[in-house]
Amino acid sequence: MWNRSLLCILCSFLLSLALCAAEIPLLKKVGAGQNILEFVKEHKDKSGTPTMGGLGFILAASAAALLFCGVSDRPFTVCIAVGAGYMLVGFLDDLLKKLRGKNLGLRPYQKILFQLAVAVIAGVYACLNGKTALLLPYSKLSIDIGWWMLPLGIFVFLATVNSVNLTDGLDGLAGSSCAFFFVFLGALLLLQGTGDMPYLCFCLAGAIAAYLVFNVSRASVFMGDTGSLSLGGFAAALALFSGNALAIPILGFVFVLSSISVIIQVIHYKRTGRRVFLMAPIHHHFQEKGFSEAKISYCYAILTAVLGLTLLLPYA
């Protein structure tokens, strides 16, 4: 099974490498450049960098996973459908930004409604198909919560998708963190024996690794909401359908950190008129403190890997 996992990583890496290399000149040709927010002064020179790069590695990962696994495993195929659903939401957002010529795509309420629709469908699927168990991290114990999985599932999807999206703010940051997230989630699922879902994780990890060739500082392409929303959707679906929803705050700690820092900043500023962080999400605070994008991305990735290793301890 580990040999198959390595083949998944290699195949998706090569396919993603080809697709990402091919899409960059195409995205430049159609003028799919990123509009940079004015208040992030360090990123002014990135304006015009092609975005929507998530198309390449998401399609590569999905194609490789289907090649290796087929469509016989229902939770596996539903995970791909959910990831594709969030990719379409992100693509629509990125497309509207391009057409409007500014960093404003879908309205916040529109984006949430689209995300909510996919989350509800996924949550109902989980409840109707007995995917209602919650495995307790660092143990082999589980509890069945029945239809309470529906509200929990909706929350997990919305929180994960938007947290990954918030983390996509520096070259290589979300990509490297997600690559390690899927490597260790895949290893966990493989040890738990959850059908074909581990191989989807490994295909995602391999495809993201290839994308990082073009995204590390200085980036030649950004994943855009096309990539970040889809990655969040894949992460939530794979964890939820395998019973590992409670592992997301641990393995995805850096994503949680992004969201929590924004929440703290907004609440404190509204109450006092002062900021806790120089800028939120917190990776921008670290950047304002003088840390390079590469160093921040490296630290986020290593932290994700270490936390991932701890989740495997009960199976050692």
N, C-alpha and C positions, 0 to 999 in steps of 0.2 A: 504493500500500500504506500510505503514511503517512496519507492521508485516511481510509482504513478504520480505522486505528489510533485516530485522533482520534474517529471516530464511536463506536468501542467504548468509549472512555473516557467520552464524553458520555452515551451511552445507559445504561451501567451506573451512572454517577453519578446520573442522574435517577431510575432505578428504585430504586437503593439509598436515595436520599434519601426517597423515598416509603415504602419498606418500613421504614426505620429510624424515621421519624416515626410510623408506624402501630404499630410494635411496642412502643415505650416505654410508652404508657398500658396496653397489653395486659399487658406484663410486670409493671407496677406492680399491675395488677388481680389477677393470679394470685399476687402476693407473691414474685416472683423477685428478691428483694433480695440484694445481696452481703454476706456475713459477713466482716468485716475482721479480719485477724490482729492479735492484741493487741499484739505487740511493734513494730508499725509505728504509732507514736503519732501521726504526722502525718496518718494516714488515718482516724482515728476518726470524723471528721465525714462520711466517705463511706459509712458503714454504711447499708445499705438501698437504695443506688443499684441500679437494675435491672441484672441481668447477663444472659447468654445473648444479648447484642446481636449476636453474630456471625452468628446465624441470618439477620438481615436482609441484611447485605452479602454473605454467602456465596451465599445464594439469588439475590440480584440479579446478582452476577457470573456465576454459572453460567448463569442464564437468558439474560442478554445475550450471553454467549459462544455458547451454543447457537443463539440467534436469528441471529447473524452468520455462524456457521460450520457449523451442522448437525452431523451425526454421522459424516461420511464419513472423517474423519481419525482413525484408531485411537488413536495416542498422545495426541491431544487429548482424546478421550472417556475414555480410561483416567485421564488426569490429573484430570478432573472426578470420576470415580468414586473415586479415591484421596482427593481433597480432601473428598468427601462422607463417605467412611469415617472419616476423622479427625474430621470435624465431629460425627458420631454418637457417637464415643468421648467427645469433649469435652462434648457435650450430656448424655450419661449421667452424666458426672462432675458437671456443674453441677446436674443434676436431683437427684442424690443429696444434694448439699450443701443444696439447698432443703428436701428432705424431712426431712433430719436436723437442720436448723436450725443448722448449724455449718459451719466451713470444712473439711469432710472429706467428700469424695465417694468415688470409687473408691480402694481401697487402692493404694499405689504399685505392688505386684506385679501387681495387676489391670490398672492403666493401662498398664504396660509390656507385658503379655501381649496386650492389645488392639492396642496400637501395633505390636507385633512381628508380629502376624498380618497386618495391612495391609501392613507393610513387606516381609514374605516374599512375599506375593502380587505386589506391585509389582516386587520383584527378580526373581522367576521370569518374570514377563511380559517384563521387559527382556532377560533372557538368551535366552528362547525366540524373541524377535522381533528379534534382532540389535542391540539398543540397548546395546551393550557397549563403545562407543568413549569414550575420555576425551580431550576437547580440552584442550590445555595453555593456560592463561590467558596473555594478552599475545602469543599467536602463533596461527598457523592450523594448527599441527601437532596430530596426534592419535595415540593408541595404542589398540589393541584388546586388552582384557584378558579377553575371553571370559567364562567362568563365574565368574571372580574378581569380576565385577560383582555377583554375588549377596551375598556378605558385605559388600562395599563399599557396595552399595545399602542393605542393612539398617542399617549404621552411619550412613549419610548421613541416612536417614529418622529414625531414633531421635534422632540428634544435633540435626538441624534442628528437628524438631517440639518437642523439649523446650527447646531454646535460645530459640525464639520464645516459648514459653510462659513461660519465666523472664523474658523481656524485658517481658512484659505486666504491669508493676508500677506505672506512673505514667500519669496522664491523657495520652493522645495518643502515648505512647512507642512501643509496638509498632506501632500503626496508622500513624504517620507514617514510621517506618523501613521497614515492609512496603510502603507505597505507593511509596516511591522504589525499593525493591528490585525490585518488579515492573515499574516503568516502565523501569528500565535493563536488567533481564533480558529484557523484551519487545523493547527496541531491539536488544539483542545477538542474540536469536533471529531477529529480522526480518532483520538483516544477514547472518546465517548461512543463512537460507532453510530454516526448520524447520517448514514446513506451517502449521497453524492455531494452534500453541501460543503464538506471540507475541500473538495477539489475546486469548487467555485471560489472559495477563499484563496486558494493557491493561485488560481488563474488571475484573480484580481491583483494579488501581490506582484506577480510577474509582470502584468501589464502596466501597473503603476511604476514599477522599477524602470521599465523602458521609457515611460513618460518623463521620469526624473532626469534622464540623460539630456532632455531639452528644457527642463524646468529649473534645475539648480542654478544658483546665482552666477551670472545674470541670465534670467529666463528668456528663452526664445519663443515660448508659448505659455499661456495660462490655461488652467483647466476650466475656468469660468464656473458659473452656477451649473452649467451642463454637467461638469464633472463632480463638483462638491456635493450637490444635492443627491446625485445618483449614488455616490460613495456612501453618504449617510443612509440612504435608503437600503443599500445592500447590507451595510453593517447592522442596521436595526432588524431587517428581515431575517438574516442568517442567525443572529443571536436569539431573536424571539421564537422563531420556528424550531430551534434546537433546544429551547428551554433555558438559554443562557442570557436572558435579558438583564439579570442582576450583575452580570460580568461587565456590561458596557461601562458603568462608571469607573471600573477599575482599569480595564484594558484601554478604554477611551478617556482616561483621566485628563489628557491634554485638551480634549474637546470640551469636556465639562469645565475645565479651567477657563477656556475662552468665554463660554456662556456666563459663568458665575462672575467673571471680572466685569462683563458688560452690565449685568444686572446690578452689581454693587455700585458701579460708577454712576449709572442712571439714577438709582434710588438716592444715593448720597448727594449727588449734584442737585436733584430736585428739592431735597430737604435743606441743604446748607448753602448751595451755590458754589461749593468747592468740589474738587476732584480728588479721588483716592489715588488714581493712577495718572501718570502724565498723559496717557492715551489708552483707550480700550478698543478692542480686546487686549489682554495683557502682553501679547507678543509685541505690540507697538510700544508699550511701556518699556520693555527691555531694549527695543531698538532706540528709543529716545535716550536711554541710559548709556548708549554707546556700543551695545553688543551688535555684532554683524548678523546679517540674515542667515548666513551659513552656520554660525555658532548656535543661534537660537533653534534653527531647524535640527541641527545635530543633537542638541540637548533634548528636544521634544521626542525625537525618534528613539534615542537611547532610553529615555524614561519609559516610553511605551514598551520597548523590548524587555526591560527589567520587570515591569509589572506583568507583562505577558508570561514571563518565565515563572513568576510566583503562582499564576493560575494553574500551571501544569504540575505543581508539587504534589497534589493528592494522587496523581497518576504515575509518579516516579517509581 
